[in-house]
Amino acid sequence: MLISTVWALLSLCIPELMMKILTSDAELITLGASYLRILSVAYFCWGIIEILLPVHPE
């Protein structure tokens, strides 16, 4: 949960910096940063799902 929360916060707060690690193309950085901002919510939800996934009722 901690890792997904940190990743979600990074994706929300500094997506441009995260994209600069992958590419130097300004257009790709702009498009990828907006995509990462949208996905930041999904990263947080993914952390919750990963915790609850092994739980199954008997």
N, C-alpha and C positions, 0 to 999 in steps of 0.2 A: 504494500500500500504506500509505503514511504517513497519508493522509487517512482511509482506512477504519479504520485502527487508532485514530486520534484520535477518530473518530466513535463507534466501538465503546466506547472507554473512557468517553467522555462519556455515552453511553446507559446504560452500566453504573453509573457513579458518581453522576451528577447528572441522572437522568431527570426529576425533578420540575421542576428549573430549565428544562430544555429544553421541557417541556410548558407552563410558565408563559409562555413566549414566544408560544405559540399560543392559549392560552385562560386565562380567570380562574376558570372553573368548577372547584370543588374536586373534585367527583366525576370529572370528565373527567381532571383532573390525576392523580388516584389510579389510575384505570384505564389511562391512557396511559403512566404511569411503569412500571407492571408490564409492559405490552406492550413498552416500549422495553428493559427489562432482558432480556426473553426474546430480542428481536431483536438485542441487542448481539453475540451470537455469530454471527448471520447476517451482520452488517455486516463483521465480520472475515473471514469466509469469502468474502464477496463481493469483497473486495480481492484475495484470493488468486486467485479465479476470473478476475477482470479481467486479472490479469497473465498467467495461463496460457492465456487464450482465444485470442490470436493465434498460439499455437504449434501447428503442425500438422506431423506427420511426412511426409516425402516418400518 
